[in-house]
Amino acid sequence: MIPTDDLSDPAVRALVNAINTNDVAAFRAALTPGATMSDDGSDRDLAQWADKEIFSSHGHMDIESESDGGRSLVARYSNDTWGAMRTRWHFTVDGGGKVSRFETGQA
């Protein structure tokens, strides 16, 4: 596993740290206004998805690998709803160093 603090991309590192510490304010701060996401290929309402899949269910990412300069991850994702699963994540980072989109799904 890769320690979160060792992730290459600072914007991705900030978002993963926010997820793993269950910090809603830090999560929002790591995103651009109007950021978007998809789960298993379907676009979702990011705020609703994050509340359900991360914050109210204690989501946590253990990073297995990174590629694409740290903007693509394979992680063991777990939460109280679904348990643990192997997932893939791809992040789009804007010029201001914030995540403008992420796509996740089972790996």
OpenMM code with the backbone's topology and positions (N, CA, C; nanometers):
from openmm import Vec3, app, unit

residues = "MET ILE PRO THR ASP ASP LEU SER ASP PRO ALA VAL ARG ALA LEU VAL ASN ALA ILE ASN THR ASN ASP VAL ALA ALA PHE ARG ALA ALA LEU THR PRO GLY ALA THR MET SER ASP ASP GLY SER ASP ARG ASP LEU ALA GLN TRP ALA ASP LYS GLU ILE PHE SER SER HIS GLY HIS MET ASP ILE GLU SER GLU SER ASP GLY GLY ARG SER LEU VAL ALA ARG TYR SER ASN ASP THR TRP GLY ALA MET ARG THR ARG TRP HIS PHE THR VAL ASP GLY GLY GLY LYS VAL SER ARG PHE GLU THR GLY GLN ALA".split()
positions = [
    Vec3(0.0843, -0.1189, 0.0000),
    Vec3(0.0000, 0.0000, 0.0000),
    Vec3(0.0891, 0.1258, 0.0000),
    Vec3(0.0382, 0.2299, -0.0631),
    Vec3(0.1092, 0.3574, -0.0682),
    Vec3(0.0509, 0.4482, 0.0397),
    Vec3(0.1348, 0.4997, 0.1308),
    Vec3(0.0832, 0.5952, 0.2294),
    Vec3(0.0244, 0.7180, 0.1584),
    Vec3(-0.0859, 0.7679, 0.2079),
    Vec3(-0.1529, 0.8816, 0.1454),
    Vec3(-0.0586, 1.0001, 0.1288),
    Vec3(0.0250, 1.0255, 0.2277),
    Vec3(0.1169, 1.1389, 0.2201),
    Vec3(0.2221, 1.1230, 0.1114),
    Vec3(0.2362, 1.0026, 0.0555),
    Vec3(0.3326, 0.9779, -0.0514),
    Vec3(0.2711, 0.9848, -0.1907),
    Vec3(0.1423, 1.0159, -0.2017),
    Vec3(0.0799, 1.0275, -0.3337),
    Vec3(0.1432, 1.1441, -0.4097),
    Vec3(0.1655, 1.1253, -0.5387),
    Vec3(0.2426, 1.2213, -0.6188),
    Vec3(0.1721, 1.3533, -0.6448),
    Vec3(0.0427, 1.3490, -0.6744),
    Vec3(-0.0281, 1.4718, -0.7105),
    Vec3(-0.0853, 1.5379, -0.5854),
    Vec3(-0.0480, 1.6639, -0.5581),
    Vec3(-0.0954, 1.7305, -0.4356),
    Vec3(-0.2469, 1.7448, -0.4259),
    Vec3(-0.3150, 1.7678, -0.5379),
    Vec3(-0.4612, 1.7828, -0.5355),
    Vec3(-0.5275, 1.6492, -0.5019),
    Vec3(-0.4780, 1.5416, -0.5608),
    Vec3(-0.5309, 1.4084, -0.5320),
    Vec3(-0.5003, 1.3718, -0.3871),
    Vec3(-0.3803, 1.4009, -0.3423),
    Vec3(-0.3415, 1.3735, -0.2033),
    Vec3(-0.4360, 1.4434, -0.1069),
    Vec3(-0.4686, 1.5708, -0.1340),
    Vec3(-0.5587, 1.6468, -0.0463),
    Vec3(-0.6975, 1.5833, -0.0428),
    Vec3(-0.7463, 1.5402, -0.1591),
    Vec3(-0.8803, 1.4804, -0.1641),
    Vec3(-0.8828, 1.3454, -0.0920),
    Vec3(-0.7830, 1.2627, -0.1146),
    Vec3(-0.7781, 1.1321, -0.0473),
    Vec3(-0.7634, 1.1500, 0.1033),
    Vec3(-0.6791, 1.2443, 0.1452),
    Vec3(-0.6668, 1.2714, 0.2891),
    Vec3(-0.8005, 1.3140, 0.3485),
    Vec3(-0.8750, 1.3973, 0.2773),
    Vec3(-1.0064, 1.4422, 0.3259),
    Vec3(-1.1024, 1.3242, 0.3394),
    Vec3(-1.0995, 1.2338, 0.2408),
    Vec3(-1.1845, 1.1146, 0.2480),
    Vec3(-1.1461, 1.0307, 0.3690),
    Vec3(-1.0170, 1.0051, 0.3838),
    Vec3(-0.9716, 0.9143, 0.4889),
    Vec3(-0.9846, 0.9702, 0.6299),
    Vec3(-0.9930, 1.1016, 0.6427),
    Vec3(-1.0130, 1.1624, 0.7748),
    Vec3(-1.1587, 1.2030, 0.7970),
    Vec3(-1.2453, 1.1707, 0.6982),
    Vec3(-1.3883, 1.2016, 0.7058),
    Vec3(-1.4115, 1.3517, 0.7275),
    Vec3(-1.3327, 1.4326, 0.6552),
    Vec3(-1.3347, 1.5782, 0.6702),
    Vec3(-1.4090, 1.6418, 0.5524),
    Vec3(-1.5366, 1.6698, 0.5722),
    Vec3(-1.6208, 1.7245, 0.4663),
    Vec3(-1.5672, 1.8593, 0.4182),
    Vec3(-1.5268, 1.9467, 0.5083),
    Vec3(-1.4771, 2.0794, 0.4687),
    Vec3(-1.3512, 2.0673, 0.3827),
    Vec3(-1.2593, 1.9816, 0.4206),
    Vec3(-1.1366, 1.9625, 0.3425),
    Vec3(-1.1678, 1.8996, 0.2068),
    Vec3(-1.2650, 1.8092, 0.2025),
    Vec3(-1.3080, 1.7479, 0.0771),
    Vec3(-1.3591, 1.8563, -0.0175),
    Vec3(-1.4486, 1.9396, 0.0310),
    Vec3(-1.5031, 2.0472, -0.0524),
    Vec3(-1.3939, 2.1445, -0.0963),
    Vec3(-1.2986, 2.1733, -0.0066),
    Vec3(-1.1899, 2.2665, -0.0379),
    Vec3(-1.0956, 2.2106, -0.1451),
    Vec3(-1.0887, 2.0789, -0.1574),
    Vec3(-1.0002, 2.0156, -0.2566),
    Vec3(-1.0628, 2.0126, -0.3960),
    Vec3(-1.1917, 2.0498, -0.4060),
    Vec3(-1.2650, 2.0457, -0.5323),
    Vec3(-1.2867, 2.1857, -0.5892),
    Vec3(-1.2942, 2.1946, -0.7208),
    Vec3(-1.3322, 2.3207, -0.7840),
    Vec3(-1.4822, 2.3422, -0.7654),
    Vec3(-1.5291, 2.4671, -0.7732),
    Vec3(-1.6738, 2.4888, -0.7769),
    Vec3(-1.7294, 2.4172, -0.9004),
    Vec3(-1.8382, 2.3485, -0.8837),
    Vec3(-1.8988, 2.2789, -0.9962),
    Vec3(-1.8302, 2.1489, -1.0343),
    Vec3(-1.7448, 2.0962, -0.9488),
    Vec3(-1.6773, 1.9693, -0.9779),
    Vec3(-1.7811, 1.8605, -1.0047),
    Vec3(-1.7430, 1.7634, -1.0866),
    Vec3(-1.8323, 1.6547, -1.1249),
    Vec3(-1.7661, 1.5205, -1.0965),
    Vec3(-1.8474, 1.4142, -1.1016),
    Vec3(-1.7935, 1.2800, -1.0811),
    Vec3(-1.8826, 1.1769, -1.1472),
    Vec3(-1.8246, 1.0576, -1.1652),
    Vec3(-1.9039, 0.9446, -1.2112),
    Vec3(-1.8652, 0.8213, -1.1306),
    Vec3(-1.9605, 0.7313, -1.1177),
    Vec3(-1.9412, 0.6055, -1.0458),
    Vec3(-1.9836, 0.4928, -1.1395),
    Vec3(-1.8908, 0.4038, -1.1692),
    Vec3(-1.9153, 0.2938, -1.2626),
    Vec3(-1.9749, 0.3425, -1.3941),
    Vec3(-1.9243, 0.4560, -1.4438),
    Vec3(-1.9637, 0.5078, -1.5745),
    Vec3(-2.0879, 0.5943, -1.5774),
    Vec3(-2.1536, 0.6122, -1.4630),
    Vec3(-2.2736, 0.6964, -1.4582),
    Vec3(-2.2451, 0.8232, -1.3799),
    Vec3(-2.2737, 0.9388, -1.4422),
    Vec3(-2.2562, 1.0651, -1.3705),
    Vec3(-2.3509, 1.0691, -1.2516),
    Vec3(-2.3009, 1.1207, -1.1410),
    Vec3(-2.3790, 1.1308, -1.0164),
    Vec3(-2.3729, 1.2738, -0.9646),
    Vec3(-2.4665, 1.3075, -0.8788),
    Vec3(-2.4606, 1.4333, -0.8056),
    Vec3(-2.3498, 1.4172, -0.7018),
    Vec3(-2.2429, 1.4934, -0.7164),
    Vec3(-2.1250, 1.4743, -0.6329),
    Vec3(-2.1556, 1.4896, -0.4845),
    Vec3(-2.2290, 1.5925, -0.4462),
    Vec3(-2.2569, 1.6160, -0.3034),
    Vec3(-2.3373, 1.5007, -0.2431),
    Vec3(-2.4398, 1.4566, -0.3128),
    Vec3(-2.5209, 1.3456, -0.2617),
    Vec3(-2.4402, 1.2164, -0.2558),
    Vec3(-2.3632, 1.1896, -0.3614),
    Vec3(-2.2830, 1.0678, -0.3660),
    Vec3(-2.1810, 1.0671, -0.2526),
    Vec3(-2.1110, 1.1796, -0.2343),
    Vec3(-2.0085, 1.1859, -0.1295),
    Vec3(-2.0692, 1.1666, 0.0090),
    Vec3(-2.1849, 1.2271, 0.0329),
    Vec3(-2.2486, 1.2094, 0.1632),
    Vec3(-2.2818, 1.0630, 0.1876),
    Vec3(-2.3389, 0.9971, 0.0877),
    Vec3(-2.3819, 0.8580, 0.1035),
    Vec3(-2.2643, 0.7602, 0.1036),
    Vec3(-2.1734, 0.7747, 0.0080),
    Vec3(-2.0685, 0.6747, -0.0131),
    Vec3(-1.9412, 0.7003, 0.0684),
    Vec3(-1.9245, 0.8241, 0.1158),
    Vec3(-1.8029, 0.8557, 0.1923),
    Vec3(-1.8365, 0.8927, 0.3361),
    Vec3(-1.9040, 1.0043, 0.3549),
    Vec3(-1.9098, 1.0641, 0.4879),
    Vec3(-2.0066, 0.9976, 0.5841),
    Vec3(-2.1267, 0.9651, 0.5417),
    Vec3(-2.2201, 0.9011, 0.6359),
    Vec3(-2.1896, 0.7527, 0.6539),
    Vec3(-2.1050, 0.6964, 0.5659),
    Vec3(-2.0723, 0.5536, 0.5738),
    Vec3(-1.9238, 0.5280, 0.6025),
    Vec3(-1.8518, 0.6339, 0.6439),
    Vec3(-1.7110, 0.6207, 0.6860),
    Vec3(-1.6224, 0.5593, 0.5782),
    Vec3(-1.6243, 0.6183, 0.4593),
    Vec3(-1.5425, 0.5696, 0.3488),
    Vec3(-1.3940, 0.5849, 0.3770),
    Vec3(-1.3163, 0.4921, 0.3226),
    Vec3(-1.1709, 0.4945, 0.3421),
    Vec3(-1.1022, 0.4300, 0.2217),
    Vec3(-0.9937, 0.4935, 0.1764),
    Vec3(-0.9163, 0.4429, 0.0638),
    Vec3(-0.7795, 0.3961, 0.1106),
    Vec3(-0.7416, 0.2730, 0.0766),
    Vec3(-0.6056, 0.2231, 0.0926),
    Vec3(-0.5507, 0.2093, -0.0486),
    Vec3(-0.4492, 0.2888, -0.0807),
    Vec3(-0.3999, 0.2985, -0.2172),
    Vec3(-0.3050, 0.1835, -0.2492),
    Vec3(-0.3384, 0.1087, -0.3536),
    Vec3(-0.2528, -0.0004, -0.3999),
    Vec3(-0.1471, 0.0491, -0.4980),
    Vec3(-0.1891, 0.1352, -0.5920),
    Vec3(-0.0950, 0.1837, -0.6933),
    Vec3(-0.1438, 0.3164, -0.7489),
    Vec3(-0.0495, 0.3886, -0.8103),
    Vec3(-0.0832, 0.5127, -0.8783),
    Vec3(-0.0137, 0.5149, -1.0134),
    Vec3(-0.0726, 0.5877, -1.1074),
    Vec3(-0.0145, 0.6067, -1.2402),
    Vec3(-0.0580, 0.7435, -1.2909),
    Vec3(-0.0167, 0.7775, -1.4128),
    Vec3(-0.0568, 0.9047, -1.4738),
    Vec3(-0.0208, 1.0226, -1.3838),
    Vec3(0.1017, 1.0218, -1.3307),
    Vec3(0.1461, 1.1317, -1.2449),
    Vec3(0.0705, 1.1418, -1.1143),
    Vec3(0.0110, 1.0320, -1.0712),
    Vec3(-0.0652, 1.0311, -0.9469),
    Vec3(-0.2121, 1.0629, -0.9642),
    Vec3(-0.2555, 1.0773, -1.0881),
    Vec3(-0.3960, 1.1117, -1.1127),
    Vec3(-0.4847, 0.9910, -1.1398),
    Vec3(-0.4258, 0.8735, -1.1448),
    Vec3(-0.5021, 0.7492, -1.1554),
    Vec3(-0.4574, 0.6575, -1.0426),
    Vec3(-0.5539, 0.6057, -0.9688),
    Vec3(-0.5246, 0.5211, -0.8538),
    Vec3(-0.6016, 0.3903, -0.8631),
    Vec3(-0.5432, 0.2873, -0.8052),
    Vec3(-0.6156, 0.1648, -0.7739),
    Vec3(-0.6141, 0.1570, -0.6221),
    Vec3(-0.7308, 0.1387, -0.5629),
    Vec3(-0.7417, 0.1447, -0.4171),
    Vec3(-0.8364, 0.0377, -0.3653),
    Vec3(-0.8109, -0.0036, -0.2456),
    Vec3(-0.9067, -0.0852, -0.1717),
    Vec3(-0.9955, 0.0159, -0.0997),
    Vec3(-1.1186, 0.0291, -0.1458),
    Vec3(-1.2116, 0.1256, -0.0877),
    Vec3(-1.3083, 0.0502, 0.0021),
    Vec3(-1.3309, 0.1041, 0.1203),
    Vec3(-1.4264, 0.0407, 0.2110),
    Vec3(-1.5157, 0.1465, 0.2729),
    Vec3(-1.6397, 0.1046, 0.3010),
    Vec3(-1.7312, 0.1875, 0.3786),
    Vec3(-1.8284, 0.0955, 0.4510),
    Vec3(-1.9074, 0.1545, 0.5401),
    Vec3(-1.9989, 0.0751, 0.6219),
    Vec3(-2.1129, 0.0128, 0.5404),
    Vec3(-2.1410, 0.0670, 0.4228),
    Vec3(-2.2516, 0.0176, 0.3404),
    Vec3(-2.2119, -0.1042, 0.2584),
    Vec3(-2.0999, -0.0955, 0.1878),
    Vec3(-2.0618, -0.1972, 0.0911),
    Vec3(-1.9469, -0.2861, 0.1366),
    Vec3(-1.8819, -0.2536, 0.2467),
    Vec3(-1.7632, -0.3290, 0.2868),
    Vec3(-1.6445, -0.2854, 0.2032),
    Vec3(-1.5551, -0.3787, 0.1731),
    Vec3(-1.4330, -0.3455, 0.0990),
    Vec3(-1.4425, -0.3958, -0.0444),
    Vec3(-1.3875, -0.3160, -0.1373),
    Vec3(-1.3821, -0.3564, -0.2772),
    Vec3(-1.2614, -0.2916, -0.3438),
    Vec3(-1.2118, -0.3556, -0.4454),
    Vec3(-1.1005, -0.2999, -0.5226),
    Vec3(-1.1598, -0.2027, -0.6240),
    Vec3(-1.1103, -0.0788, -0.6244),
    Vec3(-1.1667, 0.0265, -0.7084),
    Vec3(-1.0572, 0.0963, -0.7879),
    Vec3(-1.0994, 0.1616, -0.8929),
    Vec3(-1.0101, 0.2471, -0.9717),
    Vec3(-1.0633, 0.3897, -0.9619),
    Vec3(-0.9712, 0.4845, -0.9658),
    Vec3(-1.0076, 0.6259, -0.9564),
    Vec3(-0.9241, 0.7022, -1.0588),
    Vec3(-0.9871, 0.7952, -1.1279),
    Vec3(-0.9134, 0.8854, -1.2166),
    Vec3(-0.9574, 1.0280, -1.1837),
    Vec3(-0.8595, 1.1154, -1.1680),
    Vec3(-0.8846, 1.2537, -1.1269),
    Vec3(-0.8412, 1.3500, -1.2362),
    Vec3(-0.9234, 1.4513, -1.2597),
    Vec3(-0.8870, 1.5633, -1.3461),
    Vec3(-0.8597, 1.6816, -1.2538),
    Vec3(-0.7419, 1.7403, -1.2698),
    Vec3(-0.6999, 1.8513, -1.1831),
    Vec3(-0.6892, 1.9760, -1.2690),
    Vec3(-0.7481, 2.0868, -1.2231),
    Vec3(-0.7430, 2.2106, -1.3002),
    Vec3(-0.6120, 2.2849, -1.2736),
    Vec3(-0.5930, 2.3946, -1.3442),
    Vec3(-0.4707, 2.4733, -1.3310),
    Vec3(-0.4508, 2.5332, -1.1936),
    Vec3(-0.5563, 2.5425, -1.1151),
    Vec3(-0.5458, 2.5976, -0.9808),
    Vec3(-0.5124, 2.4931, -0.8756),
    Vec3(-0.4885, 2.3704, -0.9191),
    Vec3(-0.4482, 2.2661, -0.8255),
    Vec3(-0.5623, 2.2054, -0.7461),
    Vec3(-0.6822, 2.2065, -0.8042),
    Vec3(-0.7980, 2.1433, -0.7388),
    Vec3(-0.8585, 2.0398, -0.8334),
    Vec3(-0.9259, 1.9435, -0.7759),
    Vec3(-0.9901, 1.8379, -0.8537),
    Vec3(-1.1193, 1.8919, -0.9132),
    Vec3(-1.1306, 1.8839, -1.0471),
    Vec3(-1.2515, 1.9315, -1.1135),
    Vec3(-1.3445, 1.8156, -1.1513),
    Vec3(-1.2899, 1.6936, -1.1542),
    Vec3(-1.3710, 1.5764, -1.1842),
    Vec3(-1.2975, 1.4522, -1.1349),
    Vec3(-1.3752, 1.3565, -1.0868),
    Vec3(-1.3172, 1.2245, -1.0644),
    Vec3(-1.4142, 1.1180, -1.1109),
    Vec3(-1.3563, 1.0084, -1.1547),
    Vec3(-1.4326, 0.8936, -1.2011),
    Vec3(-1.3860, 0.7728, -1.1206),
    Vec3(-1.4800, 0.6986, -1.0681),
    Vec3(-1.4473, 0.5821, -0.9884),
    Vec3(-1.5348, 0.4648, -1.0300),
    Vec3(-1.4942, 0.3484, -0.9908),
    Vec3(-1.5694, 0.2287, -1.0193),
    Vec3(-1.4913, 0.1073, -0.9749),
    Vec3(-1.5525, -0.0070, -0.9838),
    Vec3(-1.4841, -0.1289, -0.9433),
    Vec3(-1.3714, -0.1589, -1.0422),
    Vec3(-1.2604, -0.2075, -0.9870),
    Vec3(-1.1431, -0.2396, -1.0706),
    Vec3(-1.1467, -0.3864, -1.1098),
] * unit.nanometer
topology = app.Topology()
chain = topology.addChain("A")
for resn in residues:
    res = topology.addResidue(resn, chain)
    for name in ("N", "CA", "C"):
        topology.addAtom(name, app.Element.getBySymbol(name[0]), res)
